[in-house]
Amino acid sequence: MGKGQSKSVESASTPNEPWRTLTWSEKTEIFKELEDFKPHSESNSIIRILLYGPIGAGKSCFINSVQRVLLGRNSAGALEQGAQMGKSFTNTIRTHKLKRRGGGRYPIALTDITGLHAEDGRGIQCEDIIKVLEGHIADGYTFNPEQTITENHQHYNQNPELQDKVHCLVTIIPADAVSRIDSKVIEKMKTVRQKARDLNIPQVIVLTKVDQACLMVNKNLRMIYHSRKIKEKVDESYNKLGIPLNKIYPVKNYHAEITQNEDNDVLILMALRDIVNFANDFLEDLEDREGLSVDY
């Protein structure tokens, strides 16, 4: 009886047709695109991508997962720890320039910052995230949950160049906890999102922990776009933040695994490729509007 009931529950969560199509054999093609990638802007040598979101959403884990896929081995560039309620493990701003297999680096950088908390005086302040967007906060700054950075601080960049500024904003949200994100955190995320909009910075959502949100996906990652539960999480993320559905990417970070998983890799690479392309489009649009002496 228990077995039949479980099968019925899984069937109920599975639509007849996938709600998004995916070619699982694309890994080599996407990898080559990233290998060959060069920023469009002649005045900017690197794509800068900012990751932000609630405490414990998996920002650092996503960075390590991206780097792991690109290297083809385990990676621990971004410090992370197991889930700990109410506390962000990342307390400084750190930019990770992605490494290539065989040496060298991609012209792609992922910036990691402290997570958002519902309570004032805990987590990162919205104003500091906005200053990161604008390129005013240099790597190594330790965020103060009670006070934003001041202009006379040694890590404050008075005159940021284009490469110091953010070219794509990535919101990291845990799929298993979308419904439980505090409304105050959502409001803070909207504040950041509105500023990014004013700066014309492209925005996406990376939905982590899909394996914890759906048993069927936990058993078989290739069912991710057949799962009604994951579709509901994507829709809920859209409803809470307003980021378009086609810019929401469900992924499974590497967590307990010590060997590569092709399906994990494809989902992560698809998200990374689009994020990089959106950032590159942003730079191209800036040049089209204002020439090489871009300012925003």
N, C-alpha and C positions, 0 to 999 in steps of 0.2 A: 504493500500500500504506500509506504513512504517513498519507494523508488518511483512509482507511477505518479505520485503527487509532485515530486521534484521535476519530473519530465514535463508535467503539465505547466508548472510555473515557468520553466525555461521556454516552452513553446509560446506561452502568452506574451513573453517579453521579446519575441522574435517576429518582426514583420516579414511578410512574404517576399518583399523586394528590399534590397539595401536602400537606405535613405541617403547614402552618398557612395559613389563608385570609386574604386581604388584598384590600381594595377599593382599587385604585390611583387611583381618582377622588376620594378623600376629602380631598385637600389643602385645598380651599376650606372644607369643613366643619370640619376640625380647626383651621385657621387662625382661623376665626371664633370657635370655642370658646375659643382662647387669647386672642384679642382681648377677649372679653367676661369673661375670668376675673377673679374677685376672691376673695381668701382668705376662708374661712368664718369664721375667728376675728376677732371685733371687736377683740380685744386685740393682734392681730398683723397688720401691714400688708404683710408680704412673706413669700413662700415661700423658704426657704433650702435649697439642694440641694448636698450635698458630693460631689465626684468624687474618687475615689482609685483606686490600682491600681499595677501594676508600672511601673518606669521604661520610657518609650517606648511605653506602651500607647495613647496618643492622647488623653489627657485635655484638653489645651489645644486640640488640633485639633477635638475634639468641641464644645467651647465655641464656637469660631469658626464651626464648621459650623452649630450651632443659631442663632447670631446672624445668620449669613448667610441662612439660610432665612427668618427673621423679617423681615429688612430687604430681602430680594430683591436683594442685591448682596454683593460680596466684603467680608469683614470680618477685622480683625486685632486684636481687643481683647485676646486672650490670646496672649502671646508664645510662639512655638513655633519649632522648627527641625527639619531632617531627622534621621532616625534616627541616634543616636550610642550605640554600645554602652557600657553601664555607667555612664551619667551622665544625671541628670535636668536638663533645661534650666530647669524651674521650681524656684526655691529659696526663694520666699516664699509666704505665703498671700495670695491675692488673690480678692476677690469681685466678680463681674461681674453687674451689674444689667442685664438684657436690655433692649435698646433697641427702640422701636417705629418703624415706618415713619412719617415725617412728624413725628417728635419725641416726646418723652416716653419713659417706660420702663414695662415690664411689672412687676407685683408679684412678680417671679420673679428669684431670684439664684442663680447657679452659682458655687460656691467651688472654686478650683483650688489644689492643694498639691503639694509635692514627691512624686515617686514612691517606691515601696518597692524596696529592694535586698536581695538574699539575704545579703550580708555585713553584720555589725554595724559601725557606724561609717561606713556609706554609705547615702545615701537618707534618708528620713524615719523617725523612730522611732514605733512603734505608740502609745506613750503620748501623743505629740503629736497624733496623729490622734484619739485618744479625747478629748483636751482640746478639739479643734476641734468634735467632736460635741457636747460639753457647753457650747460657747460661750465657752470660757475664753481663746481666742487671737484677738486682734484682727488685722485686715488690716494688712499691712506687715511682720509678723514674719518674719525670716529663720531658717529651720529650721537647727538645728545637728545634724548627723548623729551626733555623739558625746555630746550632752547634751540632755535634754528642757528645755522652758521652765520657768523658776522663777517662783514666785508673786510675787516682787518685781520681775519684768521689766516694763518700761513697756508692753509689748504684752499683758500678762496681765490678763484681765478677771475680777476677783474675784467680781463679782455679775452674771452674764449675764442678760439679759432673754430672753423667748421668741424674739424676732426674731434674737437672736445665736446661738441654738442651731440645730442641723441638723434638718430635718423630713423629709428623705429621703436615704438613702445610696446612691450610685450607684458600683458597681464597674465600672471600665473594663478590659476584657480584649481583647487583640488576637487575633482569630480565627485568624490564621496562626501563632500561637505558643502556643496554649493548652497543647499537649502539652509545650512546652519551658519552661514557667514553673517556676522552681526550687521545690522542696518547701519550702524555708525561707520563700520569699515567700508561698506558699500558707498556711503556718502563721501568718504575720503577718496575712494577710488574714482568716483565721478568728478570730484574736484580736480584730480590729476588729469583725468581724461579730457576735461573741458579745456585745460591749459594746453594739453598736447594738440587738441583740435585747433585752438587759436594759433598755434605754431605750425599747423598743417602737417604735423608728424603722424605718419601712418600708425595704426594700432591694431593689434591682434590679441586673441586670447589663446593661451596654451592650457588645455584642460588636463591636468595630471591625475594620477592615481585611478585611471579607468578600471584597472583590475580589481580595485577595492570597491568600486561603485556597482559592478555587475558581475555576478558569479559566472555567467556564461562567457563573458569576456576574459575573466580570470582563467578559465579552462582553455579557451581558444581565442587568442587575440584577433584572429581573422574574422571573428564575428562582431567586431567593434561597430561596423556600420550596418549591422543587422539588428543591433540591440536597441530596443525601445527605451531602456533605462538610460543608455548613453545619449540617445537622441533627446530625451527629456532634460538631461543635464546640460546639453548644448543649448537647448531652447531656453532653459532657465537662466543660463549665463547671459544669453542675448537679452532676455527680459530685464535682468538686473542692471546691465551696463550699457546696452544698446549697441554693442559692437556687432556688425553684420555676421550672419550665420556662416557665410563663406570665408570668414576670417577667424573662425574658431576651430582649433585643432586638438582633438583628443589624442593623448599619447600615454604610453606607459614608460615611466622613467626606469632606468636600471637601479635596482635597490639591493636585493639579496643575491642576484646572479653574479657569477664570476666568469661566465662564458658568454659569447655573443649570441643574440637571437635575431634572426633575419627580419622577422615581423616587427619587433621593437625598432630595429634600425630604420625600416622603411617609413614608419609613422614619424619618427623623429626627423629623418632627412627631409620628408615632405614639408613638415612645418618649417624647418630651417631654410629650405630653398625659397619658400614663399616669403618668409620674413626678410631674407637678404634681398630678394627682388623688390619687395615693397620699399625697403630702405634705399635701394639704388634708384628706383623710380622717383623717390622723394628728392634725391640729390639732382637727378636729371631735370626735374621740374623747376627746382631752384635756379639752375643755370639757364633754363629756357626763359625764366621770368626776369632774371637780374644779371645774367652774365656770370663770369667767373668770380667777380667780387661779390659773392653771396653774403647776405646778412639776414638773420632771422632771430 
